[in-house]
Amino acid sequence: MKAVTSLSRKCGRPPTPSELLQVAVAACRAAGRHAARNLDRRKETILVTAHDVKLALDVECQKIAERRILSAFPDHAILGEETAGETAPDHSPYVWIIDPIDGTVNFSHGLPFWCCSVAVQQAGQTVAGAVFGPALGELFTATQDGPALRNGKPIRVSDTSRMESALVMTGLDQKLSKRMNRLTLFKAIAENVRKARVMGAAALDACRVAAGQADAYFESGIYSWDVAAAGLIVERAGGQIETLATPGPHRLIFLASNRLVHFPLRRLIKSHLAL
């Protein structure tokens, strides 16, 4: 990282997407490995709600990722899941978006489907992102001018063209409006596709679309840090992403697909959410 920083400053130029990605990967790996090394502490909770949990490791992993980023780019801003409600990012043209443990409930139960996600945006556009799943041995990466990769090898979205043949990753939003039962929405999706799957880690779900292992991912209530990196990875793998609505600060109704099933799936979702 020191080489990246010194090169950028010495040349008097902004960092390239590849240089930003190098730091994103380092931050992602450091945070993810800290969580993996401390799996025996997965029950150390800070906050427990009806359908979610915040762990001490969530906070620790975010701080680790932040330190890696700021040691390379001290003048860049940070938007992290664990501190998003405390202060707004400053006016730096670069904002790093961190989800220290995506799939915290999975992690807390010892399930391997969790990850760390780090993305960097320039002027509101994601230019580099990394998603690291330590327990799965997977690192997904992309830059705005490069291919989507899994463990260094190019990935591509599927060629499924019919919604009834599609595998759709989704979730059961606990905060969905009272006028729309989350199980009703899930049922509508499940009845119109081959299979609907709820795995519990948004970034990894979207990366499955990028890798061609799923045909679409939809969630009626996630946050920007859940998909900032994974959304870019889907796009660079040939897919399509769309924010259907923003019901709250950093909160998204989000769809990612292989492009071919995007519009019929969007029509189905909008007909049930009245978007």
C-alpha positions as a Python dict, from the first residue, in 0.01 Angstrom:
ca = {
    (1, 'M'): (0, 0, 0),
    (2, 'K'): (284, 239, 73),
    (3, 'A'): (406, 198, -285),
    (4, 'V'): (61, 285, -419),
    (5, 'T'): (28, 594, -201),
    (6, 'S'): (377, 727, -263),
    (7, 'L'): (344, 674, -638),
    (8, 'S'): (13, 862, -656),
    (9, 'R'): (141, 1153, -449),
    (10, 'K'): (482, 1166, -614),
    (11, 'C'): (326, 1191, -958),
    (12, 'G'): (76, 1449, -838),
    (13, 'R'): (-217, 1256, -981),
    (14, 'P'): (-525, 1084, -842),
    (15, 'P'): (-498, 709, -777),
    (16, 'T'): (-593, 476, -1059),
    (17, 'P'): (-880, 227, -1019),
    (18, 'S'): (-622, -54, -994),
    (19, 'E'): (-441, 125, -713),
    (20, 'L'): (-769, 182, -532),
    (21, 'L'): (-858, -185, -577),
    (22, 'Q'): (-528, -291, -426),
    (23, 'V'): (-616, -105, -107),
    (24, 'A'): (-976, -234, -111),
    (25, 'V'): (-849, -592, -130),
    (26, 'A'): (-599, -534, 151),
    (27, 'A'): (-869, -382, 373),
    (28, 'C'): (-1115, -657, 288),
    (29, 'R'): (-868, -935, 359),
    (30, 'A'): (-750, -782, 686),
    (31, 'A'): (-1104, -739, 819),
    (32, 'G'): (-1225, -1077, 696),
    (33, 'R'): (-929, -1264, 836),
    (34, 'H'): (-970, -1096, 1174),
    (35, 'A'): (-1329, -1220, 1186),
    (36, 'A'): (-1229, -1569, 1075),
    (37, 'R'): (-952, -1591, 1337),
    (38, 'N'): (-1200, -1493, 1607),
    (39, 'L'): (-1485, -1723, 1515),
    (40, 'D'): (-1493, -1844, 1875),
    (41, 'R'): (-1602, -1490, 1972),
    (42, 'R'): (-1901, -1490, 1738),
    (43, 'K'): (-2145, -1471, 2033),
    (44, 'E'): (-2000, -1145, 2173),
    (45, 'T'): (-2296, -920, 2100),
    (46, 'I'): (-2331, -544, 2133),
    (47, 'L'): (-2695, -526, 2027),
    (48, 'V'): (-2965, -786, 1971),
    (49, 'T'): (-3290, -703, 1793),
    (50, 'A'): (-3584, -918, 1690),
    (51, 'H'): (-3427, -1023, 1359),
    (52, 'D'): (-3064, -909, 1369),
    (53, 'V'): (-2754, -886, 1582),
    (54, 'K'): (-2453, -656, 1608),
    (55, 'L'): (-2128, -814, 1721),
    (56, 'A'): (-1816, -674, 1880),
    (57, 'L'): (-1636, -816, 1576),
    (58, 'D'): (-1847, -600, 1343),
    (59, 'V'): (-1698, -291, 1502),
    (60, 'E'): (-1346, -434, 1524),
    (61, 'C'): (-1344, -543, 1160),
    (62, 'Q'): (-1464, -204, 1040),
    (63, 'K'): (-1186, -31, 1234),
    (64, 'I'): (-930, -266, 1081),
    (65, 'A'): (-1055, -193, 730),
    (66, 'E'): (-1059, 180, 801),
    (67, 'R'): (-699, 177, 923),
    (68, 'R'): (-583, 5, 605),
    (69, 'I'): (-765, 255, 387),
    (70, 'L'): (-662, 567, 575),
    (71, 'S'): (-298, 460, 597),
    (72, 'A'): (-296, 472, 217),
    (73, 'F'): (-536, 761, 161),
    (74, 'P'): (-567, 970, 479),
    (75, 'D'): (-768, 1242, 305),
    (76, 'H'): (-1040, 1005, 181),
    (77, 'A'): (-1382, 975, 348),
    (78, 'I'): (-1531, 661, 507),
    (79, 'L'): (-1889, 537, 511),
    (80, 'G'): (-1909, 224, 724),
    (81, 'E'): (-2209, 25, 835),
    (82, 'E'): (-2118, 47, 1202),
    (83, 'T'): (-2079, 426, 1207),
    (84, 'A'): (-2315, 542, 931),
    (85, 'G'): (-2553, 710, 1173),
    (86, 'E'): (-2285, 899, 1363),
    (87, 'T'): (-2122, 1132, 1112),
    (88, 'A'): (-2163, 1199, 743),
    (89, 'P'): (-1861, 1149, 514),
    (90, 'D'): (-1676, 1472, 448),
    (91, 'H'): (-1648, 1637, 108),
    (92, 'S'): (-1362, 1427, -24),
    (93, 'P'): (-1420, 1319, -385),
    (94, 'Y'): (-1343, 964, -269),
    (95, 'V'): (-1572, 777, -29),
    (96, 'W'): (-1490, 426, 90),
    (97, 'I'): (-1793, 211, 173),
    (98, 'I'): (-1739, -73, 419),
    (99, 'D'): (-1954, -363, 531),
    (100, 'P'): (-1726, -534, 783),
    (101, 'I'): (-1930, -853, 818),
    (102, 'D'): (-2212, -897, 569),
    (103, 'G'): (-2421, -1189, 687),
    (104, 'T'): (-2363, -1126, 1057),
    (105, 'V'): (-2642, -1360, 1167),
    (106, 'N'): (-2492, -1640, 954),
    (107, 'F'): (-2150, -1568, 1104),
    (108, 'S'): (-2286, -1566, 1459),
    (109, 'H'): (-2434, -1913, 1405),
    (110, 'G'): (-2116, -2054, 1253),
    (111, 'L'): (-2246, -2067, 895),
    (112, 'P'): (-1981, -2000, 627),
    (113, 'F'): (-2194, -1770, 409),
    (114, 'W'): (-2061, -1431, 520),
    (115, 'C'): (-1810, -1183, 385),
    (116, 'C'): (-1639, -846, 410),
    (117, 'S'): (-1716, -587, 143),
    (118, 'V'): (-1515, -275, 58),
    (119, 'A'): (-1587, -34, -227),
    (120, 'V'): (-1462, 311, -318),
    (121, 'Q'): (-1666, 574, -498),
    (122, 'Q'): (-1541, 879, -683),
    (123, 'A'): (-1795, 1156, -732),
    (124, 'G'): (-2072, 909, -648),
    (125, 'Q'): (-1961, 636, -891),
    (126, 'T'): (-1811, 309, -769),
    (127, 'V'): (-1467, 272, -926),
    (128, 'A'): (-1332, -33, -740),
    (129, 'G'): (-1468, -298, -508),
    (130, 'A'): (-1381, -623, -335),
    (131, 'V'): (-1590, -889, -161),
    (132, 'F'): (-1398, -1143, 48),
    (133, 'G'): (-1557, -1459, 189),
    (134, 'P'): (-1291, -1612, 415),
    (135, 'A'): (-1482, -1930, 504),
    (136, 'L'): (-1558, -1993, 136),
    (137, 'G'): (-1208, -1907, 12),
    (138, 'E'): (-1347, -1654, -236),
    (139, 'L'): (-1234, -1307, -334),
    (140, 'F'): (-1446, -1118, -587),
    (141, 'T'): (-1304, -799, -736),
    (142, 'A'): (-1369, -542, -1007),
    (143, 'T'): (-1272, -196, -1122),
    (144, 'Q'): (-1472, 35, -1345),
    (145, 'D'): (-1231, -28, -1632),
    (146, 'G'): (-1148, -395, -1577),
    (147, 'P'): (-1310, -739, -1566),
    (148, 'A'): (-1494, -898, -1277),
    (149, 'L'): (-1278, -1165, -1114),
    (150, 'R'): (-1317, -1447, -864),
    (151, 'N'): (-986, -1550, -713),
    (152, 'G'): (-812, -1378, -1003),
    (153, 'K'): (-1008, -1552, -1280),
    (154, 'P'): (-1268, -1376, -1499),
    (155, 'I'): (-1635, -1444, -1429),
    (156, 'R'): (-1944, -1384, -1638),
    (157, 'V'): (-2317, -1372, -1577),
    (158, 'S'): (-2541, -1656, -1694),
    (159, 'D'): (-2723, -1680, -2025),
    (160, 'T'): (-3059, -1773, -1872),
    (161, 'S'): (-3320, -1582, -2072),
    (162, 'R'): (-3650, -1706, -1932),
    (163, 'M'): (-3769, -1601, -1588),
    (164, 'E'): (-3930, -1940, -1528),
    (165, 'S'): (-3584, -2097, -1566),
    (166, 'A'): (-3412, -1850, -1333),
    (167, 'L'): (-3255, -1903, -993),
    (168, 'V'): (-3314, -1586, -791),
    (169, 'M'): (-3132, -1496, -471),
    (170, 'T'): (-3347, -1286, -242),
    (171, 'G'): (-3427, -1204, 119),
    (172, 'L'): (-3714, -1154, 361),
    (173, 'D'): (-3707, -788, 455),
    (174, 'Q'): (-3813, -750, 818),
    (175, 'K'): (-3881, -377, 766),
    (176, 'L'): (-4109, -408, 467),
    (177, 'S'): (-4413, -180, 482),
    (178, 'K'): (-4709, -318, 672),
    (179, 'R'): (-4914, -292, 353),
    (180, 'M'): (-4692, -557, 193),
    (181, 'N'): (-4629, -885, 370),
    (182, 'R'): (-4273, -1003, 304),
    (183, 'L'): (-4388, -1362, 258),
    (184, 'T'): (-4639, -1249, -6),
    (185, 'L'): (-4359, -1088, -205),
    (186, 'F'): (-4135, -1392, -166),
    (187, 'K'): (-4421, -1617, -279),
    (188, 'A'): (-4478, -1403, -589),
    (189, 'I'): (-4111, -1435, -687),
    (190, 'A'): (-4088, -1806, -601),
    (191, 'E'): (-4396, -1893, -806),
    (192, 'N'): (-4260, -1723, -1117),
    (193, 'V'): (-3901, -1850, -1122),
    (194, 'R'): (-3742, -2194, -1105),
    (195, 'K'): (-3611, -2146, -752),
    (196, 'A'): (-3581, -1862, -501),
    (197, 'R'): (-3304, -1882, -244),
    (198, 'V'): (-3249, -1690, 81),
    (199, 'M'): (-2884, -1717, 187),
    (200, 'G'): (-2852, -1415, 413),
    (201, 'A'): (-2549, -1226, 277),
    (202, 'A'): (-2636, -964, 16),
    (203, 'A'): (-2287, -906, -123),
    (204, 'L'): (-2226, -1276, -177),
    (205, 'D'): (-2575, -1318, -327),
    (206, 'A'): (-2500, -1050, -586),
    (207, 'C'): (-2160, -1203, -655),
    (208, 'R'): (-2335, -1532, -734),
    (209, 'V'): (-2511, -1344, -1013),
    (210, 'A'): (-2178, -1210, -1136),
    (211, 'A'): (-2033, -1561, -1137),
    (212, 'G'): (-2326, -1708, -1331),
    (213, 'Q'): (-2434, -1924, -1037),
    (214, 'A'): (-2761, -1734, -999),
    (215, 'D'): (-2957, -1535, -1254),
    (216, 'A'): (-3078, -1248, -1037),
    (217, 'Y'): (-3070, -1103, -688),
    (218, 'F'): (-3346, -890, -538),
    (219, 'E'): (-3386, -736, -195),
    (220, 'S'): (-3661, -501, -82),
    (221, 'G'): (-3458, -358, 204),
    (222, 'I'): (-3080, -350, 207),
    (223, 'Y'): (-2823, -75, 254),
    (224, 'S'): (-2571, 83, 22),
    (225, 'W'): (-2277, -88, 195),
    (226, 'D'): (-2434, -429, 125),
    (227, 'V'): (-2402, -393, -252),
    (228, 'A'): (-2161, -107, -326),
    (229, 'A'): (-1879, -345, -422),
    (230, 'A'): (-2093, -635, -542),
    (231, 'G'): (-2298, -410, -771),
    (232, 'L'): (-1987, -306, -960),
    (233, 'I'): (-1875, -669, -980),
    (234, 'V'): (-2211, -765, -1135),
    (235, 'E'): (-2186, -486, -1392),
    (236, 'R'): (-1830, -573, -1491),
    (237, 'A'): (-1939, -937, -1530),
    (238, 'G'): (-2193, -826, -1790),
    (239, 'G'): (-2493, -793, -1563),
    (240, 'Q'): (-2732, -513, -1478),
    (241, 'I'): (-2803, -343, -1147),
    (242, 'E'): (-3084, -107, -1056),
    (243, 'T'): (-3196, 77, -746),
    (244, 'L'): (-3575, 61, -767),
    (245, 'A'): (-3631, 294, -471),
    (246, 'T'): (-3455, 454, -174),
    (247, 'P'): (-3695, 424, 120),
    (248, 'G'): (-3452, 573, 373),
    (249, 'P'): (-3098, 698, 434),
    (250, 'H'): (-2855, 456, 263),
    (251, 'R'): (-3147, 212, 228),
    (252, 'L'): (-3224, 55, -110),
    (253, 'I'): (-3474, -160, -294),
    (254, 'F'): (-3224, -326, -523),
    (255, 'L'): (-3219, -559, -822),
    (256, 'A'): (-2919, -721, -991),
    (257, 'S'): (-2946, -961, -1283),
    (258, 'N'): (-2783, -1118, -1584),
    (259, 'R'): (-2970, -855, -1795),
    (260, 'L'): (-3179, -1115, -1977),
    (261, 'V'): (-3431, -1165, -1695),
    (262, 'H'): (-3404, -812, -1557),
    (263, 'F'): (-3711, -646, -1705),
    (264, 'P'): (-3966, -926, -1651),
    (265, 'L'): (-3845, -965, -1293),
    (266, 'R'): (-3861, -590, -1239),
    (267, 'R'): (-4219, -582, -1371),
    (268, 'L'): (-4318, -859, -1129),
    (269, 'I'): (-4155, -684, -832),
    (270, 'K'): (-4302, -344, -915),
    (271, 'S'): (-4650, -490, -951),
    (272, 'H'): (-4630, -615, -593),
    (273, 'L'): (-4449, -322, -434),
    (274, 'A'): (-4646, -53, -619),
    (275, 'L'): (-4322, 125, -713),
}
